[in-house]
């Protein structure tokens, strides 16, 4: 074993789950290196919308605990939005039952109510939730990690045997499909359109009668329009026809979006799995591998809760 790594933890994966996990470990006094194939600006997390709300993620009981813990952290970070990228913003969760939302979230989200007809033509829930600007939040996480003594390295891992640390935390997301290998991890393609904000201050998530998703999130300097959720599609190239359909669906909800100037296009591959994998795996050589991946499109939503549980597993 490399003596330089003999008492370190290596976190593999530099998206929001990996960065947050590395921050928690480093701030608990551990010596941590973060190995990431890509800089944060090229991770899937960079593309995220990113609204705090559980989205296509299981197991339900664990997700609730992880999400509510993360919500507490984001509520604190929202006191410094220009630094952390986290803001508390109001909006409508279309086709979301108020009683269902209250059943698990009302203890942390005061003021949940049914949306009005002026706010949304369908039935929905009005909520004030964390909305995270990932172009600010991810660099802030990286700086916080380094300030805690962590080291970031751009390294590609194809086999965990390459990592000479006694404890390795696997936050590789979609990369886990090959590096574990875990064929249960699969891509869910998401495409976004960035436009100039025509004055919209609230967010909206809707699933229309045709089943097609539409959402818009007001972020600093832009309005993020979405979106898609295409299972098992690997292409990261924006599809012009899909982009036009996204704008059309969003403009049907807020007509002023139709004339907004397009600033850019983004595509991300969510690392989906039937259930999140968050567990210890003792390796034959005596080292410990902690898995923390498979959060799909809800990585931001559960990042802090998952990070704290993973840090506990790495220490036990």
C-alpha positions in Angstrom: 0.0 0.0 0.0 1.2 3.5 -0.8 2.5 4.9 2.5 1.2 8.3 1.5 -2.3 6.9 1.5 -2.0 4.5 4.5 -4.2 6.5 6.9 -6.4 8.3 4.3 -9.8 7.9 3.0 -10.2 8.3 -0.8 -13.6 9.4 -2.1 -14.0 8.4 -5.8 -16.4 10.7 -7.7 -16.6 14.5 -7.8 -20.3 15.2 -8.3 -22.5 16.6 -5.6 -22.7 13.3 -3.7 -18.9 12.8 -3.7 -18.1 16.4 -2.9 -20.5 16.5 0.0 -19.3 13.2 1.4 -15.7 14.4 1.2 -16.7 17.6 3.0 -18.4 15.7 5.8 -15.4 13.3 6.2 -12.8 16.1 6.2 -14.7 18.2 8.7 -14.9 15.2 11.0 -11.1 15.3 11.1 -10.3 12.5 8.5 -7.5 12.9 6.0 -9.4 12.8 2.7 -8.5 12.8 -1.0 -11.1 13.2 -3.6 -10.5 11.5 -6.9 -12.6 12.7 -9.8 -12.4 11.9 -13.5 -13.7 15.3 -14.3 -13.6 18.8 -12.8 -16.9 19.9 -11.2 -17.8 21.9 -14.3 -18.0 18.7 -16.4 -20.0 16.5 -13.9 -23.6 15.6 -14.3 -24.3 17.5 -11.1 -23.3 20.7 -12.9 -26.2 20.3 -15.2 -28.8 19.8 -12.5 -31.8 22.2 -12.1 -31.6 21.8 -9.0 -34.7 21.8 -6.8 -34.8 20.0 -3.5 -37.6 17.4 -3.7 -37.4 13.6 -3.9 -37.5 12.5 -7.5 -37.6 8.8 -8.6 -35.6 7.6 -5.7 -35.9 4.7 -3.3 -36.0 3.2 -0.6 -38.7 5.6 0.6 -38.0 5.5 4.4 -34.3 6.1 4.0 -34.9 8.8 1.4 -37.1 10.7 3.7 -34.4 10.7 6.4 -31.7 11.7 4.0 -33.8 14.4 2.3 -35.0 16.0 5.5 -31.4 16.1 6.9 -30.3 17.7 3.7 -33.1 20.2 3.9 -31.9 21.3 7.3 -28.5 22.0 5.9 -29.8 23.8 2.8 -32.0 26.0 5.0 -28.8 27.2 6.8 -26.8 27.6 3.6 -29.6 29.8 2.2 -28.6 32.5 4.6 -25.7 33.2 2.2 -27.0 32.5 -1.3 -24.4 34.5 -3.1 -21.7 32.3 -1.5 -23.3 28.9 -1.3 -25.7 29.0 -4.3 -28.6 28.0 -2.2 -31.8 30.0 -2.1 -35.3 29.4 -0.6 -37.7 30.0 -3.5 -41.5 29.5 -3.8 -43.2 27.6 -6.5 -45.7 24.9 -7.4 -45.3 21.1 -7.4 -47.9 20.3 -10.1 -49.9 17.0 -9.7 -48.5 16.6 -6.2 -51.2 15.9 -3.5 -51.1 18.3 -0.6 -51.9 15.6 2.0 -49.1 13.4 0.6 -46.6 16.2 0.7 -47.6 17.2 4.3 -47.4 13.6 5.4 -43.6 13.6 5.3 -42.4 17.1 4.7 -44.6 19.5 6.8 -42.4 19.1 9.8 -39.7 20.9 7.9 -41.6 22.9 5.4 -44.1 25.3 7.0 -46.7 26.9 4.8 -47.4 24.0 2.4 -50.8 24.6 0.8 -52.8 23.8 -2.3 -51.9 26.0 -5.2 -54.5 28.4 -6.5 -55.9 28.6 -10.1 -53.9 31.7 -10.7 -50.7 29.9 -9.7 -51.3 26.7 -11.6 -54.2 25.6 -13.9 -54.1 22.0 -12.5 -54.0 20.7 -9.0 -50.7 21.2 -7.1 -48.9 22.1 -3.9 -47.4 25.5 -3.2 -44.1 25.2 -1.3 -41.0 27.2 -0.4 -38.0 24.9 -1.2 -34.3 25.1 -1.6 -33.3 25.9 -5.2 -29.6 25.5 -5.8 -27.4 27.2 -8.4 -24.9 24.4 -9.1 -22.5 26.7 -10.9 -22.0 28.4 -7.5 -22.7 25.5 -5.1 -20.2 22.9 -6.5 -17.2 25.2 -6.5 -18.2 26.3 -3.0 -18.3 22.7 -1.8 -14.9 22.1 -3.4 -13.4 25.2 -1.6 -15.0 24.1 1.7 -13.4 20.7 1.3 -10.0 22.1 0.6 -10.3 24.5 3.5 -10.9 21.5 5.8 -7.6 20.0 4.6 -8.9 17.9 1.7 -7.1 17.3 -1.5 -8.7 17.2 -5.0 -7.1 15.2 -7.8 -8.3 14.5 -11.3 -7.9 10.8 -11.6 -9.8 8.1 -13.5 -10.5 4.9 -11.6 -11.3 1.7 -13.5 -10.9 -0.7 -10.6 -11.0 0.0 -6.8 -7.8 -2.2 -6.5 -6.0 0.9 -8.0 -6.9 2.9 -4.8 -4.3 2.3 -2.2 -6.2 3.7 0.8 -7.6 1.5 3.6 -11.0 3.1 3.2 -12.5 3.9 -0.2 -15.9 5.6 -0.6 -17.5 4.9 -4.0 -19.5 8.0 -5.2 -19.0 7.3 -8.9 -22.6 7.6 -9.9 -23.2 6.2 -13.4 -19.5 5.2 -13.4 -20.4 2.5 -10.9 -21.9 0.6 -13.7 -18.4 -0.3 -15.0 -16.1 0.2 -12.0 -18.0 -1.9 -9.5 -19.3 -3.3 -11.8 -23.1 -2.8 -11.2 -25.4 -3.3 -14.2 -28.3 -2.1 -12.0 -27.1 1.5 -12.5 -28.4 3.0 -15.7 -28.6 6.4 -17.3 -31.8 8.5 -17.3 -31.1 11.3 -19.8 -32.2 14.8 -19.0 -32.1 17.8 -21.4 -32.4 21.4 -20.4 -32.7 24.7 -22.2 -31.2 27.9 -20.6 -33.0 31.2 -21.5 -33.0 34.8 -20.5 -35.4 35.2 -17.6 -38.4 37.3 -18.7 -39.2 38.2 -15.1 -40.2 34.9 -13.5 -39.5 34.6 -9.8 -41.2 31.3 -8.9 -40.5 27.8 -10.0 -42.9 25.2 -11.4 -42.8 21.5 -12.0 -45.6 20.0 -14.1 -46.6 16.8 -15.6 -49.2 17.5 -18.2 -52.1 15.4 -19.5 -49.8 13.9 -22.1 -47.4 12.7 -19.4 -44.6 15.0 -20.6 -42.6 16.7 -17.9 -42.2 20.5 -17.9 -40.5 22.7 -15.4 -38.7 26.0 -15.0 -36.4 27.2 -12.3 -35.3 30.9 -12.0 -31.5 30.8 -11.4 -29.2 33.8 -11.2 -28.8 35.3 -14.7 -31.0 32.7 -16.4 -34.2 30.6 -16.4 -33.6 26.9 -16.6 -36.3 25.0 -18.7 -36.8 21.3 -18.6 -37.0 18.6 -19.2 -36.8 15.0 -20.1 -36.3 11.7 -18.4 -35.3 9.2 -21.0 -34.4 5.8 -19.6 -31.3 4.0 -20.9 -30.3 6.8 -23.3 -26.6 7.5 -23.4 -26.4 10.5 -25.7 -25.1 13.7 -24.2 -25.7 15.8 -27.4 -28.6 18.2 -27.2 -31.5 17.3 -29.5 -32.9 20.5 -31.2 -36.3 18.9 -31.6 -36.4 18.1 -27.9 -35.2 21.6 -27.0 -38.1 23.1 -29.1 -40.6 20.8 -27.3 -39.2 21.8 -23.9 -39.7 25.5 -24.7 -43.1 24.9 -26.1 -44.3 23.0 -23.0 -42.9 25.6 -20.6 -44.4 28.4 -22.7 -47.8 26.8 -22.4 -47.4 27.3 -18.6 -46.0 30.8 -18.8 -46.5 32.5 -22.2 -43.7 35.0 -21.7 -41.2 32.1 -22.0 -42.0 31.8 -25.7 -40.0 34.9 -26.6 -37.1 34.4 -24.2 -33.7 34.4 -25.9 -32.0 31.0 -25.7 -28.6 31.1 -23.9 -27.6 27.5 -24.1 -28.4 23.8 -23.9 -27.4 21.1 -21.4 -27.7 17.4 -21.2 -27.0 15.2 -18.1 -27.2 11.5 -17.5 -28.8 10.8 -14.1 -27.3 7.8 -12.4 -30.5 5.8 -11.7 -30.9 2.6 -9.7 -34.0 0.9 -8.4 -32.7 1.6 -4.9 -29.8 3.8 -3.7 -26.8 1.7 -2.7 -25.4 3.0 0.6 -23.5 0.2 2.4 -20.2 -1.2 3.5 -18.3 -3.8 1.6 -15.3 -5.4 3.2 -12.7 -6.2 0.5 -10.7 -9.5 0.4 -7.5 -7.6 1.1 -8.8 -6.2 4.4 -9.7 -2.7 3.0 -13.1 -1.2 3.3 -15.3 0.0 0.4 -18.3 2.2 1.2 -20.8 2.5 -1.6 -22.8 5.7 -1.9 -24.4 5.9 -5.4 -27.6 5.5 -7.4 -29.4 8.6 -6.3 -30.6 9.4 -9.9 -32.0 12.8 -10.3 -32.3 13.4 -6.5 -28.6 13.6 -5.7 -28.9 17.2 -4.5 -32.0 16.4 -2.5 -30.3 13.7 -0.4 -26.6 14.6 -0.6 -26.0 15.7 3.0 -28.1 12.8 4.6 -26.3 10.3 2.4 -22.9 11.9 3.1 -23.3 11.7 6.9 -24.5 8.1 6.7 -21.6 7.2 4.4 -19.1 8.9 6.8 -20.5 6.9 9.6 -20.0 3.7 7.7 -16.4 4.7 6.8 -15.7 5.2 10.5 -17.3 2.1 12.0 
